[in-house]
Structure formats: structure tokens, C-alpha cells
């Protein structure tokens, strides 16, 4: 019975997150199809839900700031945080209400700043998180983690110095959604699957925005005709970055567990042993408890993550739209880009695009889409994914996780990943130009 339970839920999880399915002529993972259906038919309901949670967040977090602690642990999880996080939550909720009901500064209400976040990104995130967190236990709690981890642990440990079951996190991110990948990594860390150091390596090496959004960016940059090469470059650069990051000191992050480890290392890597481990995990899993736990996690995300993403993302877009901040801080990159053979005009477009991704990963594509250089569009498009950390989403989710990530850590890892992946991507781009696949 346990084997059937493992097989059924794991198959459903793979179909939901990892297996591309063609519906209506569009090939994507099932979760993406569900998200498209909900956004397409029930967008106003989603917006109404965000309004409700914005009001709840403002009221609850304000009380939490004054009260410091509730008698109920769930209320503490919802509304009690440090002052910075609390202020960001309240500001983000207020910004959403401002955009929705059209009051406040035009810089916040603009279609390219607050309205972009409130009406395009946030509804998509709300639906993605709901579907992803609700369905994710099928991948992580019914034996698939143990099964895959047992079989490929030596490979994952050799390449990335992490347990084999981290492959599930990586696949869920690459083919699904990076934000879900981080949430899963955080959950697995808290359960005792990873040490703090391992959780950081996984979260900062594999949690890229998924293949469906990569297709959107490739289309915007007029690179859809070589999408396989486009996404292949993202994968190659990400794997190389993970290989290097796993070998850095990372002294702040210890090889210590959040809780007692629940999966000990075992030298037996046979298929039979993997199946035994998976069956044992499946037999202990309770569907009712999974649903209850997932719903609480969804509410936590809606109250703690979504408003912060709205606040930081809108602020970053305002800075990018109304100031020369990114152009100024990216000036040191101009001589490097000129040295690499890019004209001054193209280098001027590329330099801020390499930096602006820190605020939101969609901005680099918007900065470079008008460039005459196909190579430049290719480099910036793939780099924006490989950088991985952007404060409107993945960066703040990491900061709000239990992994121990700070705001400064997010900036450091953004710079680190840029420094590692840019040379890789540039080299691949030059090779593609030599073979006539890309135009310079």
C-alpha cells in the first residue's frame, strides 16, 4: 500500500511540476496551465483576495508591532516580525491599495512601477504560491525526495556538496518556479533535510525563474527561434555557478541543522533500498495534515512575502524609471564592455541592464530589448536569469526565510553570481556568433 501511495503522489507531483504538457497548443508544466487558467478567468477574484490580505496585513502587523507577541503561535507567525520587515509589509500593502484605488503619488501609480507590480506580478505570484505550496508535498513528502536522494546522492555531493534529494528542489525551480524552489528549500531545511550551508548553496544555485517565464523573456528579446540555446545557456551557467559557490568558504553559514537531521547518510544506493526509503516516508505522510500545513504556509506567504515583494519591487522600479541611479552605479562596467568589443552605444544599454536585475529580473529585458545587438540581448536575457537574486521576489523570500539570509547577503550573492556567470554566458555568446547562430 505504501509503495502505491508513493507511486501515485510522486507521479502526480512530477506531472504538476516537472513534465511539460501540451494544452491548447501551448506546452508547459501543469502548474503553469492551472495558473494561466485562473489568471485568465478569475483575475478580479485574485485582486480582491490581495485587497483583503492587504487590509489584514496592515491591521494585524500594526497590532503585532505594538503588542510584540500574541497568545496564539499561528498569529505570531502571521503578524509578529522585526521592525524593518513589519514596516515593509505595511508599506507594500498600502502601495497595493494605493494603486488599486488610485490615490497617492503618480510615481507609485504609474503603469511601469506600482501598477506593473500590483496588476501583473502580484496576481501571478498569488496563484503560483497557492498552487505550488498546496501541490508541492506530492514532490517532497510522499517518498520522492528519499527515492531520488538515495539514488543520486553521490553525484549531487560530488558536484555541489549537497544531499541527493536537493535534485528535486533544483528540478522544481528549473522547470517550475524559482520562488517555489526557495520555499521548498526553506521547508526542507527546517525539517532537517539540509544543514544551513547546504540550504544556502541550494537556494542560491538552483532557484532560478522557471522555463515558462524564460520563454516570455526570450520572446520579448526576439530570441524565441533559438529558445533551446537560450535556456540551455541559463542551465549551463547556473550549474557552473553552483559548482563554484559550493566550494567557497561561506563562513557565515554553518554546517548545522535547524532541527535534528531526519535523513541519515546511507551507503546503500540500490534501487531496492531507494524504494524502501520512499515507502517508509509515504507510509508516515498524512494527506489531511499536508493540506492543513500547506494552507497555513500559504497564508503566511500572503501576509509576509507578497507585501514585501510589492514594496521592494515598486521602489526598485521607481528608482529605475525616474532616476539615473542604475546608470551611475553601472558606469565602471562600461570600460569592460568596450574592451570586450561592444560599441559605446550598446555598452551603455548593457551596463545598467546588468545591475538593474537586482531590483526585478524583468527589468534587464526591458532595458535591452531595443538594442541593435542580438548578442547583447542574448547575454542580458540569459544573465538576468543566472543572477538569480532579485529583490522584488527571490531576494526578499530568501531574506524572510529561516535560512539566515540578510539583505546584505542578497546583494553579495547577486554580485557573486554576476561575476561568475557573465564570463560563461559571454563565451557561449561569442561561440554562437562564430557559428552564425547569433548576430553581433
TAMOZI-V226407 format. One record per residue. N is the residue number from 1. RES is the residue in one small letter. PSI is psi in degrees with one decimal (NA if undefined). NEAR is the number of other ideal C-beta (glycine too) atoms within 8 Angstrom. Layout:
BEGIN
n=N res=RES psi=PSI near=NEAR
n=N res=RES psi=PSI near=NEAR
END
This chain:
BEGIN
n=1 res=x psi=-41.9 near=5
n=2 res=x psi=-37.5 near=9
n=3 res=x psi=-40.9 near=10
n=4 res=x psi=-40.0 near=7
n=5 res=x psi=-45.7 near=13
n=6 res=x psi=-47.7 near=17
n=7 res=x psi=-42.9 near=8
n=8 res=x psi=-54.2 near=8
n=9 res=x psi=-35.3 near=15
n=10 res=x psi=-39.7 near=15
n=11 res=x psi=-43.8 near=8
n=12 res=x psi=-39.1 near=10
n=13 res=x psi=-42.1 near=16
n=14 res=x psi=-42.4 near=11
n=15 res=x psi=-37.6 near=10
n=16 res=x psi=-36.6 near=12
n=17 res=x psi=-27.7 near=18
n=18 res=x psi=-16.4 near=11
n=19 res=x psi=114.8 near=8
n=20 res=x psi=131.2 near=7
n=21 res=x psi=137.9 near=10
n=22 res=x psi=119.6 near=7
n=23 res=x psi=123.5 near=7
n=24 res=x psi=30.6 near=4
n=25 res=x psi=-0.6 near=4
n=26 res=x psi=126.1 near=8
n=27 res=x psi=121.7 near=5
n=28 res=x psi=173.0 near=12
n=29 res=x psi=156.5 near=16
n=30 res=x psi=-38.9 near=11
n=31 res=x psi=-39.3 near=14
n=32 res=x psi=-37.3 near=11
n=33 res=x psi=-42.2 near=12
n=34 res=x psi=-43.7 near=10
n=35 res=x psi=-44.8 near=12
n=36 res=x psi=-41.8 near=10
n=37 res=x psi=-45.9 near=8
n=38 res=x psi=-47.7 near=11
n=39 res=x psi=-39.1 near=12
n=40 res=x psi=-33.7 near=7
n=41 res=x psi=-19.2 near=6
n=42 res=x psi=33.2 near=8
n=43 res=x psi=-42.2 near=9
n=44 res=x psi=-34.7 near=6
n=45 res=x psi=-39.4 near=7
n=46 res=x psi=-43.2 near=13
n=47 res=x psi=-40.4 near=11
n=48 res=x psi=-36.8 near=8
n=49 res=x psi=-40.5 near=9
n=50 res=x psi=-39.3 near=14
n=51 res=x psi=-47.0 near=11
n=52 res=x psi=-46.0 near=8
n=53 res=x psi=-29.7 near=12
n=54 res=x psi=-44.2 near=13
n=55 res=x psi=-45.9 near=10
n=56 res=x psi=-41.7 near=9
n=57 res=x psi=-44.7 near=13
n=58 res=x psi=-49.4 near=11
n=59 res=x psi=-51.6 near=8
n=60 res=x psi=-43.4 near=12
n=61 res=x psi=-35.3 near=14
n=62 res=x psi=-44.2 near=9
n=63 res=x psi=-40.0 near=9
n=64 res=x psi=-36.3 near=14
n=65 res=x psi=-38.7 near=9
n=66 res=x psi=-46.6 near=6
n=67 res=x psi=-29.3 near=8
n=68 res=x psi=-37.8 near=6
n=69 res=x psi=136.8 near=6
n=70 res=x psi=165.0 near=9
n=71 res=x psi=-16.8 near=4
n=72 res=x psi=129.1 near=6
n=73 res=x psi=-34.2 near=5
n=74 res=x psi=-41.3 near=7
n=75 res=x psi=-37.4 near=11
n=76 res=x psi=-41.8 near=11
n=77 res=x psi=-35.8 near=8
n=78 res=x psi=-47.7 near=11
n=79 res=x psi=-9.2 near=11
n=80 res=x psi=125.2 near=11
n=81 res=x psi=175.5 near=9
n=82 res=x psi=166.0 near=5
n=83 res=x psi=-40.7 near=6
n=84 res=x psi=-49.2 near=6
n=85 res=x psi=-41.2 near=11
n=86 res=x psi=-44.4 near=12
n=87 res=x psi=-42.2 near=8
n=88 res=x psi=-40.3 near=12
n=89 res=x psi=-47.0 near=16
n=90 res=x psi=-45.5 near=13
n=91 res=x psi=-42.9 near=10
n=92 res=x psi=-41.5 near=16
n=93 res=x psi=-42.1 near=15
n=94 res=x psi=-42.1 near=10
n=95 res=x psi=-41.6 near=16
n=96 res=x psi=-42.9 near=16
n=97 res=x psi=-37.0 near=11
n=98 res=x psi=-47.1 near=13
n=99 res=x psi=-42.8 near=15
n=100 res=x psi=-43.6 near=9
n=101 res=x psi=8.9 near=6
n=102 res=x psi=59.1 near=6
n=103 res=x psi=146.3 near=4
n=104 res=x psi=-174.9 near=7
n=105 res=x psi=143.4 near=5
n=106 res=x psi=-28.0 near=5
n=107 res=x psi=-33.0 near=9
n=108 res=x psi=-37.2 near=13
n=109 res=x psi=-13.1 near=12
n=110 res=x psi=148.2 near=11
n=111 res=x psi=-22.3 near=5
n=112 res=x psi=2.7 near=7
n=113 res=x psi=-99.8 near=14
n=114 res=x psi=-41.7 near=15
n=115 res=x psi=-36.5 near=11
n=116 res=x psi=-44.7 near=12
n=117 res=x psi=-47.5 near=17
n=118 res=x psi=-37.9 near=14
n=119 res=x psi=-15.5 near=9
n=120 res=x psi=-54.0 near=8
n=121 res=x psi=-49.3 near=13
n=122 res=x psi=-46.4 near=14
n=123 res=x psi=-39.5 near=13
n=124 res=x psi=-42.5 near=10
n=125 res=x psi=-41.2 near=12
n=126 res=x psi=-46.9 near=13
n=127 res=x psi=-42.8 near=13
n=128 res=x psi=-46.6 near=13
n=129 res=x psi=-42.5 near=16
n=130 res=x psi=-51.7 near=9
n=131 res=x psi=-47.0 near=12
n=132 res=x psi=-49.0 near=15
n=133 res=x psi=-35.5 near=13
n=134 res=x psi=-37.1 near=10
n=135 res=x psi=-19.2 near=13
n=136 res=x psi=-33.7 near=15
n=137 res=x psi=-25.4 near=12
n=138 res=x psi=-29.8 near=13
n=139 res=x psi=-33.2 near=16
n=140 res=x psi=-16.2 near=13
n=141 res=x psi=-2.6 near=9
n=142 res=x psi=25.6 near=15
n=143 res=x psi=-15.5 near=16
n=144 res=x psi=-37.6 near=16
n=145 res=x psi=-47.8 near=14
n=146 res=x psi=-39.9 near=14
n=147 res=x psi=-53.6 near=14
n=148 res=x psi=-42.1 near=13
n=149 res=x psi=-40.6 near=16
n=150 res=x psi=-40.4 near=14
n=151 res=x psi=-39.6 near=10
n=152 res=x psi=12.2 near=9
n=153 res=x psi=-42.8 near=13
n=154 res=x psi=-39.1 near=8
n=155 res=x psi=-48.2 near=8
n=156 res=x psi=-39.4 near=13
n=157 res=x psi=-38.6 near=11
n=158 res=x psi=-43.1 near=5
n=159 res=x psi=-46.6 near=10
n=160 res=x psi=0.8 near=12
n=161 res=x psi=37.7 near=8
n=162 res=x psi=162.1 near=11
n=163 res=x psi=157.9 near=12
n=164 res=x psi=-31.9 near=14
n=165 res=x psi=-6.4 near=14
n=166 res=x psi=-17.7 near=15
n=167 res=x psi=-32.8 near=11
n=168 res=x psi=-44.7 near=14
n=169 res=x psi=-45.5 near=15
n=170 res=x psi=-46.0 near=12
n=171 res=x psi=-39.9 near=11
n=172 res=x psi=-33.7 near=16
n=173 res=x psi=-50.0 near=16
n=174 res=x psi=-44.7 near=12
n=175 res=x psi=-16.7 near=11
n=176 res=x psi=-92.8 near=15
n=177 res=x psi=131.2 near=13
n=178 res=x psi=-34.4 near=13
n=179 res=x psi=-41.3 near=14
n=180 res=x psi=-38.8 near=16
n=181 res=x psi=-41.6 near=17
n=182 res=x psi=-42.9 near=15
n=183 res=x psi=-43.1 near=16
n=184 res=x psi=-45.2 near=14
n=185 res=x psi=-43.6 near=16
n=186 res=x psi=-44.1 near=13
n=187 res=x psi=-44.1 near=10
n=188 res=x psi=-35.3 near=14
n=189 res=x psi=-44.5 near=15
n=190 res=x psi=-30.6 near=9
n=191 res=x psi=-20.3 near=8
n=192 res=x psi=15.0 near=11
n=193 res=x psi=-34.1 near=11
n=194 res=x psi=152.9 near=14
n=195 res=x psi=169.9 near=9
n=196 res=x psi=-45.1 near=15
n=197 res=x psi=-45.0 near=10
n=198 res=x psi=-40.7 near=14
n=199 res=x psi=-39.2 near=15
n=200 res=x psi=-44.1 near=13
n=201 res=x psi=-45.1 near=15
n=202 res=x psi=-49.2 near=16
n=203 res=x psi=-32.2 near=16
n=204 res=x psi=5.4 near=12
n=205 res=x psi=-27.6 near=14
n=206 res=x psi=-16.5 near=13
n=207 res=x psi=55.3 near=15
n=208 res=x psi=161.4 near=13
n=209 res=x psi=139.5 near=9
n=210 res=x psi=175.7 near=14
n=211 res=x psi=-31.6 near=10
n=212 res=x psi=-40.7 near=9
n=213 res=x psi=-30.7 near=9
n=214 res=x psi=-35.9 near=14
n=215 res=x psi=-36.9 near=10
n=216 res=x psi=-45.7 near=8
n=217 res=x psi=-42.1 near=13
n=218 res=x psi=-39.7 near=13
n=219 res=x psi=-43.0 near=9
n=220 res=x psi=-37.4 near=9
n=221 res=x psi=8.8 near=13
n=222 res=x psi=42.7 near=7
n=223 res=x psi=16.1 near=13
n=224 res=x psi=-30.3 near=8
n=225 res=x psi=-20.0 near=4
n=226 res=x psi=37.8 near=10
n=227 res=x psi=-37.3 near=11
n=228 res=x psi=-43.4 near=6
n=229 res=x psi=-41.5 near=9
n=230 res=x psi=-53.4 near=14
n=231 res=x psi=-31.3 near=11
n=232 res=x psi=-37.9 near=8
n=233 res=x psi=-39.3 near=13
n=234 res=x psi=-44.2 near=13
n=235 res=x psi=-47.6 near=9
n=236 res=x psi=-48.2 near=10
n=237 res=x psi=-35.4 near=16
n=238 res=x psi=-42.2 near=16
n=239 res=x psi=-43.5 near=9
n=240 res=x psi=-42.7 near=11
n=241 res=x psi=-41.3 near=14
n=242 res=x psi=-40.3 near=13
n=243 res=x psi=-42.4 near=10
n=244 res=x psi=-46.7 near=9
n=245 res=x psi=-36.0 near=14
n=246 res=x psi=-19.0 near=12
n=247 res=x psi=6.0 near=6
n=248 res=x psi=156.8 near=6
n=249 res=x psi=-45.1 near=3
n=250 res=x psi=51.2 near=9
n=251 res=x psi=-30.9 near=4
n=252 res=x psi=-30.3 near=5
n=253 res=x psi=117.3 near=10
n=254 res=x psi=157.8 near=6
n=255 res=x psi=57.2 near=6
n=256 res=x psi=147.8 near=6
n=257 res=x psi=148.5 near=9
n=258 res=x psi=-43.1 near=8
n=259 res=x psi=179.8 near=8
n=260 res=x psi=135.5 near=5
n=261 res=x psi=134.6 near=8
n=262 res=x psi=-4.7 near=7
n=263 res=x psi=105.6 near=10
n=264 res=x psi=156.5 near=4
n=265 res=x psi=140.7 near=5
n=266 res=x psi=133.0 near=7
n=267 res=x psi=-16.0 near=4
n=268 res=x psi=108.2 near=6
n=269 res=x psi=20.9 near=9
n=270 res=x psi=158.6 near=6
n=271 res=x psi=-40.3 near=6
n=272 res=x psi=-42.0 near=6
n=273 res=x psi=-38.7 near=11
n=274 res=x psi=-41.4 near=14
n=275 res=x psi=-37.3 near=11
n=276 res=x psi=-44.9 near=8
n=277 res=x psi=-42.5 near=14
n=278 res=x psi=-42.0 near=17
n=279 res=x psi=-39.8 near=12
n=280 res=x psi=-41.4 near=11
n=281 res=x psi=-42.8 near=14
n=282 res=x psi=-38.1 near=14
n=283 res=x psi=-27.2 near=9
n=284 res=x psi=-16.2 near=6
n=285 res=x psi=136.7 near=14
n=286 res=x psi=122.1 near=6
n=287 res=x psi=-42.8 near=6
n=288 res=x psi=-44.9 near=6
n=289 res=x psi=-37.9 near=8
n=290 res=x psi=-45.2 near=11
n=291 res=x psi=-45.9 near=9
n=292 res=x psi=-46.9 near=8
n=293 res=x psi=-40.2 near=9
n=294 res=x psi=-40.9 near=12
n=295 res=x psi=-39.1 near=9
n=296 res=x psi=-42.5 near=10
n=297 res=x psi=-38.4 near=11
n=298 res=x psi=-45.1 near=12
n=299 res=x psi=-40.3 near=9
n=300 res=x psi=-44.8 near=11
n=301 res=x psi=-43.5 near=12
n=302 res=x psi=-33.5 near=11
n=303 res=x psi=-36.5 near=15
n=304 res=x psi=-33.9 near=13
n=305 res=x psi=-51.5 near=12
n=306 res=x psi=-47.9 near=16
n=307 res=x psi=-36.4 near=17
n=308 res=x psi=-41.0 near=14
n=309 res=x psi=-42.6 near=17
n=310 res=x psi=-44.9 near=15
n=311 res=x psi=-53.5 near=13
n=312 res=x psi=-42.2 near=15
n=313 res=x psi=-45.4 near=15
n=314 res=x psi=-42.6 near=14
n=315 res=x psi=-44.5 near=9
n=316 res=x psi=-40.8 near=15
n=317 res=x psi=-37.4 near=17
n=318 res=x psi=-44.0 near=12
n=319 res=x psi=-44.4 near=11
n=320 res=x psi=-36.3 near=12
n=321 res=x psi=-35.6 near=10
n=322 res=x psi=0.3 near=6
n=323 res=x psi=171.4 near=7
n=324 res=x psi=19.0 near=5
n=325 res=x psi=-51.5 near=8
n=326 res=x psi=-33.5 near=12
n=327 res=x psi=-39.0 near=9
n=328 res=x psi=-48.9 near=7
n=329 res=x psi=-14.9 near=7
n=330 res=x psi=0.3 near=12
n=331 res=x psi=-36.7 near=8
n=332 res=x psi=-18.0 near=6
n=333 res=x psi=-20.0 near=12
n=334 res=x psi=-48.7 near=12
n=335 res=x psi=-35.7 near=7
n=336 res=x psi=-45.8 near=8
n=337 res=x psi=-37.5 near=12
n=338 res=x psi=-41.9 near=10
n=339 res=x psi=-33.6 near=6
n=340 res=x psi=-1.5 near=7
n=341 res=x psi=2.5 near=5
n=342 res=x psi=141.8 near=10
n=343 res=x psi=163.1 near=6
n=344 res=x psi=-38.3 near=7
n=345 res=x psi=-47.2 near=7
n=346 res=x psi=-41.2 near=13
n=347 res=x psi=-36.8 near=13
n=348 res=x psi=-31.2 near=9
n=349 res=x psi=-38.5 near=13
n=350 res=x psi=-41.7 near=16
n=351 res=x psi=-55.2 near=14
n=352 res=x psi=-30.2 near=12
n=353 res=x psi=-28.6 near=14
n=354 res=x psi=-22.3 near=14
n=355 res=x psi=-37.4 near=11
n=356 res=x psi=-19.7 near=14
n=357 res=x psi=-17.4 near=15
n=358 res=x psi=-33.6 near=12
n=359 res=x psi=-41.5 near=15
n=360 res=x psi=135.7 near=13
n=361 res=x psi=-12.6 near=13
n=362 res=x psi=-21.6 near=9
n=363 res=x psi=-41.3 near=14
n=364 res=x psi=-40.8 near=15
n=365 res=x psi=-38.8 near=13
n=366 res=x psi=-35.1 near=8
n=367 res=x psi=-32.5 near=11
n=368 res=x psi=-7.1 near=15
n=369 res=x psi=-27.4 near=9
n=370 res=x psi=3.0 near=4
n=371 res=x psi=141.9 near=10
n=372 res=x psi=-15.3 near=4
n=373 res=x psi=114.3 near=11
n=374 res=x psi=-35.1 near=10
n=375 res=x psi=-43.3 near=13
n=376 res=x psi=-42.8 near=13
n=377 res=x psi=-39.8 near=14
n=378 res=x psi=-47.2 near=15
n=379 res=x psi=-49.2 near=13
n=380 res=x psi=-39.7 near=16
n=381 res=x psi=-46.9 near=16
n=382 res=x psi=-35.1 near=13
n=383 res=x psi=-37.8 near=16
n=384 res=x psi=-28.6 near=14
n=385 res=x psi=-42.6 near=14
n=386 res=x psi=-24.6 near=14
n=387 res=x psi=-31.7 near=14
n=388 res=x psi=-43.9 near=15
n=389 res=x psi=117.0 near=14
n=390 res=x psi=134.9 near=14
n=391 res=x psi=-20.5 near=13
n=392 res=x psi=-12.3 near=15
n=393 res=x psi=-87.4 near=15
n=394 res=x psi=-39.7 near=14
n=395 res=x psi=-47.7 near=15
n=396 res=x psi=-29.2 near=14
n=397 res=x psi=-39.8 near=13
n=398 res=x psi=-43.8 near=15
n=399 res=x psi=-36.8 near=11
n=400 res=x psi=-1.3 near=9
n=401 res=x psi=175.4 near=13
n=402 res=x psi=3.2 near=7
n=403 res=x psi=-22.1 near=13
n=404 res=x psi=22.7 near=8
n=405 res=x psi=133.6 near=10
n=406 res=x psi=169.6 near=7
n=407 res=x psi=-41.2 near=7
n=408 res=x psi=-37.4 near=6
n=409 res=x psi=-40.3 near=11
n=410 res=x psi=-43.6 near=15
n=411 res=x psi=-43.0 near=10
n=412 res=x psi=-45.0 near=8
n=413 res=x psi=-30.9 near=11
n=414 res=x psi=-47.5 near=15
n=415 res=x psi=-44.0 near=8
n=416 res=x psi=-48.1 near=9
n=417 res=x psi=-34.0 near=15
n=418 res=x psi=-45.5 near=11
n=419 res=x psi=-34.6 near=7
n=420 res=x psi=-46.3 near=13
n=421 res=x psi=-26.5 near=15
n=422 res=x psi=-49.3 near=11
n=423 res=x psi=-37.3 near=7
n=424 res=x psi=-48.5 near=12
n=425 res=x psi=-41.2 near=14
n=426 res=x psi=-44.4 near=10
n=427 res=x psi=-45.5 near=8
n=428 res=x psi=-41.4 near=11
n=429 res=x psi=-43.6 near=13
n=430 res=x psi=-40.6 near=9
n=431 res=x psi=-41.6 near=8
n=432 res=x psi=-34.7 near=13
n=433 res=x psi=-43.1 near=12
n=434 res=x psi=-34.8 near=6
n=435 res=x psi=3.6 near=6
n=436 res=x psi=13.3 near=5
n=437 res=x psi=-31.7 near=7
n=438 res=x psi=151.2 near=11
n=439 res=x psi=140.4 near=6
n=440 res=x psi=NA near=7
END
